[in-house]
């Protein structure tokens, strides 16, 4: 063998993938046609999206610091009864609310000096409002327990 023959890479042509891809395409097309031909007797109620399988039409918001803060704040609000539960009634879980507020406080502490002025102000304001609400609901809860 000459040097020229050993230095050239060996090219293997795989034409079989084309036929497999075409077969898959045809199978998907047949499935789509079969779904269209099914009689639409009664309109089916669409199931509500489960947490494991979110609705495809809902776009995800971009990941950002403000979205993170808002997500944690929303969880705190929900556990302080500010967001109705599945049955429409508010659920108060003050231990959980404190956990979310403490998580935001840690976030504030660990990011100090690394946030823009707007981000720092947002986090400070959110924490202030959540803490005030936590104290108010805690007092109401204590008053209801005594009564």
FIVOMAR-441734 format. One line per 5 residues: number of its first residue (from 1); their letters; for each residue x, y, z of C-alpha. Coordinates in pm, whole numbers, plus 50000, padded with zeros to 5 digits. Example, Ala and Ser with C-alpha at 12.3 -4.5 7.8 and 13.67 -1.06 7.14 Angstrom:
2
1) AS) 51230,49550,50780  51367,49894,50714;
END
This chain:
147
1) XXXXX) 50000,50000,50000  50117,50345,49924  50107,50637,50165  49834,50797,49960  49598,50500,50010;
6) XXXXX) 49649,50485,50386  49606,50859,50447  49266,50886,50274  48972,50823,50506  48744,50543,50405;
11) XXXXX) 48394,50672,50322  48101,50444,50394  47773,50538,50229  47463,50433,50421  47164,50463,50188;
16) XXXXX) 46946,50252,50418  46866,50548,50648  46679,50716,50367  46437,50428,50327  46383,50403,50706;
21) XXXXX) 46311,50775,50730  46066,50755,50438  45888,50458,50599  45854,50646,50930  45719,50950,50746;
26) XXXXX) 45458,50739,50567  45355,50570,50892  45306,50905,51067  45104,51032,50773  44876,50727,50789;
31) XXXXX) 44823,50778,51163  44733,51144,51107  44485,51050,50833  44328,50784,51059  44274,51041,51334;
36) XXXXX) 44106,51279,51089  43870,51006,50965  43745,50917,51315  43385,51031,51361  43341,51334,51581;
41) XXXXX) 43027,51209,51762  43054,51398,52089  43298,51674,52159  43543,51553,52417  43633,51776,52706;
46) XXXXX) 44001,51853,52699  44176,51730,53011  44337,51998,53220  44715,52003,53182  44894,51807,53449;
51) XXXXX) 45210,51941,53613  45409,51662,53449  45272,51747,53104  45226,52123,53059  45000,52257,52788;
56) XXXXX) 45189,52293,52461  45030,52628,52378  45157,52802,52690  45493,52961,52616  45751,52957,52892;
61) XXXXX) 45867,53294,53015  46235,53368,52975  46452,53271,53270  46548,53580,53464  46622,53703,53812;
66) XXXXX) 46287,53880,53834  46106,53561,53730  46286,53366,54003  46190,53625,54267  45832,53635,54140;
71) XXXXX) 45805,53256,54149  45923,53234,54508  45704,53528,54611  45400,53364,54449  45467,53045,54646;
76) XXXXX) 45489,53250,54966  45161,53425,54883  44990,53095,54809  45100,52946,55140  44968,53254,55320;
81) XXXXX) 44622,53195,55174  44638,53472,54915  44586,53230,54624  44287,52993,54636  44358,52622,54637;
86) XXXXX) 44211,52365,54400  43881,52371,54589  43863,52751,54570  43940,52799,54938  44262,52959,55060;
91) XXXXX) 44512,52738,55244  44732,52893,55512  45060,52716,55585  45271,52968,55773  45571,52735,55811;
96) XXXXX) 45587,52700,55434  45542,53073,55385  45829,53142,55624  46044,52898,55427  45983,53085,55100;
101) XXXXX) 46042,53423,55263  46364,53293,55420  46472,53159,55080  46424,53503,54928  46621,53657,55217;
106) XXXXX) 46909,53418,55151  46893,53508,54783  46914,53876,54878  47212,53812,55105  47404,53596,54859;
111) XXXXX) 47351,53830,54563  47427,54155,54747  47651,54372,54530  47586,54163,54218  47241,54292,54126;
116) XXXXX) 47134,54589,53921  46968,54871,54115  46627,54764,53979  46679,54398,54075  46797,54488,54426;
121) XXXXX) 46502,54724,54476  46254,54464,54351  46387,54198,54584  46392,54437,54880  46033,54550,54813;
126) XXXXX) 45903,54197,54765  46064,54085,55090  45925,54384,55278  45570,54325,55152  45584,53950,55221;
131) XXXXX) 45715,54004,55574  45438,54255,55652  45174,54017,55520  45327,53727,55713  45305,53921,56041;
136) XXXXX) 44946,54030,55967  44830,53677,55884  45019,53538,56181  44833,53777,56412  44498,53688,56252;
141) XXXXX) 44574,53319,56285  44667,53360,56651  44348,53560,56716  44134,53293,56548  44302,53022,56755;
146) XX) 44221,53203,57080  43857,53262,56988;
END
